[in-house]
């Protein structure tokens, strides 16, 4: 997910996407523990997407705080 795509989402959509990513990450970690994980690169991509979302949310909050 690109930063521009994240910035275009509403806060509710961002929260929903974050929950979806956390659920998918949890499922992949379970598959890895059981030995059924086939898409190992997807785990890294999900972690990066989660971090990217948190970064953009933090930027937005800081921008709003300085504007007030």
BELFENUR-V574396 format. One record per helix or strand of 2 or more residues. SS is the DSSP state (@ for helix, = for strand). FROM is the first residue (numbers start at 1). TO is the last residue. Records with the same first field share a line. If there is no record, write none. Layout:
SS: FROM-TO, FROM-TO
This chain:
@: 3-7, 11-34, 40-67
